[in-house]
Amino acid sequence: MGQELIVRHARHRYGARAVLNDLSFALESGEIGCLLGPSGCGKTTALRAIAGFEPLTAGEILIRGRVVSRPGHSLAPEQRRLGMVFQDYSLFPHLTVARNLAFGLGGRPRREREARVAELLETVGLKDYAAAFPHELSGGQQQRVALARALAPRPALLLMDEPFSNLDVELREKLSLEVRDILKHEATTALLVTHDQHEAFAMADVVGVMRDGAIEQWDTPYNLYHQPANRFIADFIGQGVFVPGTVLNSTHVEIELGILRGAIPGACAPEGCARCGQGCRVDVLLRPDDIVHDDASPLLAVVEHKAFRGADILYTLRLPAGGRALSLVPSHHNHAIGEKIGIRLDVDHVVAFRTEG
């Protein structure tokens, strides 16, 4: 094990506009990483810089310990031992699936090429399609061919730019899990760029949430959801509503639905403060899974909106004091808008930030 990819303090500018701003992260061997963020945050530019298509104005990029980019030096893309999978697949329409896979294996003995192609066709579940042409395949099959072709020469690093954006939602979720299994089977280090957090969470071991050309938090999907580093990440990841709260002590915060126990934000407990932020006003994030529907609870909320999702219904609830919260409820609990339902708190992770202003 070692670090396959290191990005250190990378900067890139388009004219006067900074697109990458002190970007730093690293990927371990065999790890799948993801750069996640809204449009314009710099994630695609970061991928292009790693691929060698964009120069750096500061910082450096290393692949397997070798500096491939720094100001004034950029190793050519074809010399970086990279595989790439794009949105449009970029398959050769006049070549069969097998010949598409073999394209990057030129110069190797014929028997070795054929063995690698056969191995990958088996791995991606397309061994019966070796003689087919791209136009004869579904979108999901074409994507698997594109992935297999990128993996064929055993790259040091695989880069994927929004690889599932052309597919429908159901296929996208299914394929993202399949691709993860294939990458793990091949022990391939990979970096994915996407704006879709479901895709990121399904595929990646570690995710970097980007804003304004920098990473706000580089962490596991679980920690991003349950322990967001700041309000931007708390807003961006998952769904939820902030409700006002008051810090009681270093481990308890009170909201209108009750008292929560957990780590209280450091901003409310300055160094040496004996009162541990007592009385500090905070905004507490409540996720849909923090509010449990309970007919036996004396605490009631009014259904303001409902979104049917098959197995679940996402309710928007008006709380007794006028605030709002979300609750994800099994769909056999089908309540009408305007109806009062019993709820209770089931919060394992307190996410709170000091109230601004």
N, C-alpha and C positions, 0 to 999 in steps of 0.2 A: 504494500500500500504506500502511496505517496500522493503528492499534489500534482494532478495532471495539468490543471489550468490555474494560473495566478494572474489576477488583474490588480495592479497597484496604482492607486492615485491617478487613474486615467482621466485625461481631459481631451475634449475635441470641440472644435468651434466651427460653425458655419458663418463665416464673416464675423460680425460682432456678437453673434448669439452663441452662448455656451450650451452645447447639447449633452456632453458628458462632463460632469462636474465632480472631480475627485472620487471617481468610481473605484471601489475596491471590493474584491471577493475572491474566493478560491474554491476549486472543486477537487475532491479526493478521487483517486483512481476507482472507477466503477460506480461513481456517484452520478445521479441524475439531478441536475439543478435547473432552476427556472428563473427567468427575469419576468416579473409580473408587474403590470401597471397600466394606467390609462393611456390613451393615444397622446403622443407628443412627449412622453416622459423620458425618451432616450433609449429604450430597450432594444429597438431594432438597430440603432446606430452602434450600440455596444456590441451586438452580434456581428455587425459588419466590420467593426474594428478588430474583433478577435479573428475574423476570417481573413483580414488583410485588405479589405476593400476601402477602409477609411484610415487615414493616418492619425496619430496622436499628437497633440500639442504639448502634452506633459504626461508623466507617468510611464508605465511599461506593462507589457503583457508577456507572460511566459507560458510556453507549452512544453511539458515534460522537462522543466528546468532550463529550457533554451529561450532566450529573449527573442521574440518574433516581432515585437513592435516597441519602439520608443521614439521620441522626437528625432528626426533625421535618419531613422533606420526602420525599414519595414520589409520583412521577409515576404516574398511573393506567395499568394494564396496556395498555389500548387505545391509549394515546398513546406507547408505547415502540417501535413499529414492529417487533414481534416476531411470529414464527410459532411455533406450538407443536404438537408431536406427542405424544400421550399413549399409555399402555398399551392403552387400550380403543378407540382410533381415533376415537371420538366422531363418526362419520359420521351424516348425516341419512338415516334409513331410507326416508323418503318421497320423496327426491330421487334422480334418476339420477346416475351418476358425473359427467357433464358439469356438471350443475347443482350438485353438491357442490363441484366445483372453482371454479365461477363465484361461489359464495356470498360470498367475500371481495372480490369485484371490483365490488360495487355502486357505482353513481355514475359508473362509467366508460362511455364510449361502447360501444354494443353490438358494433360491429365489433372494437374493441380487446379486449373480454371474450372474444369467440369465438376470436380469434386466439391469445390467451394460453392458453385452455383447450385448443385443438388442439395448441399447442406442447408443453404439459405432458403431455398424453395420449401424444404421440409419445415424449417424454423418458422417461416411466415405463413405456413398453411396453404401454399399455392403449388404444390408439386404436380398437380393435375393440369396446371395452366402454363407449363413451360413453353409450349408452342403457340400460345395465344398472343394476340397483339393488344396493345394498350386499349384501343377503342372497343375491344370485346369484353373488357373488365368493368366492374362497378367502381364507383369512386373510392370505396374502402379498399378494394383490391389493388387499385392503382397506387394508393398511398402506401400499401405494404410493399409493392414492387419498388417504389421510390426509396423506401427505408432499406430494403434488402440491398439495393444497388449501392446506397451510401455505405452500408456496412461491409460490403464485399471485400475491399482491400484492408480491412481491419484498421480503421483510422484511430489515431491517438485520441481524437475528440470528435464527437458528432454534434453538429449545430442544426437546430430545427427552428425555422421561422414561421410561426403561426401555422403549423402543419395540418391542422384539422379545420381551418376556417371555412373551407369550401364544402364541408359535410354538414348534414342535418344534425340536430342536437343529440338525438338518440344514438346515431352511429358514431358521433364524435366521442361520446362518453365510453362506448364499448371499445372503440379503436384505441383510445388513449390507454386503457388498461392492457390491451393486447400489446401495444408498442412497449409499454413498461416491461412486460414479461419478456419480450424479445430482447430488449436492451440488457436486462439482467442476465438472461441466458447467454448473451454474447459478452458479458462483463464489460460493456462499453460505457465509457464516460461520456455524458451528453449534457448539452445545455439547450433548453427550450425557451423560446420567447413567445409570450401570449398575453392577451388582455383578459382571458377567461380563467377565473380562479378555480372553477370546477375542474377544468383541464389541468391546471397547474397542480392542484391537490391530488388528482388521480395519478399523475405521472411522476412528480418530483419527490426526491428525498429531502431537498432543501430549496427554499424559495426566497428570492430577494424582491421585496416590494420597492419599486422605483418611483421617484418623484423628482422632477427638475434635474434629471441627469445623474442622480445619486441614489444609493440604496438606503432606504429608511430602516429596514430590518431584514437581516439575512438569517433565516431560521427554518425550523420544521413547520409544515402546514399546521400541525396541532398547536404549536406555540403562537403562530401568527393569529390563529382564531381565538385562543383562550388567554394569551398573554401579549396582546399588541403593545408595541413600544411607545406608541403615541396615538393621538386622536385621529390623525389621518389614516393610519392603518386600521384602527378600530372601525372607522367609517367605511373604509374601502373593502375590508374582508368580511364576507358573510352579510347577514342582515341583523339589525338591532335598532334600539331606540335608547337615547340617553334620558335618564330621569334625574331630578335633583336629589342630592343626598347631603347629609351632615356627618362629619367624622366624629365619632364618640371617643375613640382612643386608637392606639396603634394597630388594632386588629378588627375593629368594628365600625361600620358605617350604617347610618339609618336612612332608609327611604320610606316613602309613604306606605309601601306594602310590608314593611317590617325591617328587622335588623339583619344585616349581612356580615359574615365573618370572613376575613381574608386580609391580604397584604394591602395596606393603605398607601397611596402614592407618596413617594418621597418628597414631592413638592409641598405636601401638607405636613411634613414632619422634619423641619430643618434641623441641621446638625446641632445637637446640644439642647434641643427643645424638650423640656421635661413633660410638657403637656401633650406631646406627640400629635400635634395638629388638632387638638380638641376644638370643635366648633368650626373647623375649616369646611367651606362649602365645596362640594365636588359634584361632577356629573358622572353618574353610574350607568354603564352600558348593560342593558338587559337584552339577551339574545332570545329568539323564539323558543329555544329549548330550556330557557330559565323559568318560563311561566308555564306551569302545568295545570291543565284543566282538571278540576276536582269538584264533583257535585256536592261533596260533604263539607267543603270549605265555607266558612261564614263570609269570607272576603269575595265580593262580587264585582264584576266588570261588565260593561255593556259592549256587545258586538257591534262595531261600526262598519267593518268591511270583512269580506271573506274571499279567499282565493282557493278554489278546489284544485288539488294537486294529485288526485288519484288516491294514494294510500293515506294522504294527510290533507288537512285544510289549514291554511295559514290565516289566522284571525287577527285583525287589528282591533284592539280593545281600548275602550275609554275607561280609565281608572277612576276611583271614587273622587280624587281631588282634581280631576280634569285632565291629567296627563294621559299619554297613550303608550301602549306596549304591544308587542307581537307575541303570538302563541301558536306553536305548531301542534296540532291536535289530530289524533287518528280520525279518519273521515267518517267513521260510523257515529261520531259525535257531531251531528249536523244541526247547528243552531241557526236561528233566523237573525237577520240584522235587526238590532234594537233589543234583542233578548239579553237578559242578564245571566251570566254563567259564573260558577264558582271557580276560583283560581287559587293557587298557592305557589310560593317561591321554591325553586329547587336549583340554587346557584352554587356551583362547585368552585368557580373562579370569579373573584370580584375584579372587574375592570372599571377603574375610576380615574378621572383626571380632574385636577383642580379647575373649578369654574373660572372661566376667563372673565377678567374685569371685576 
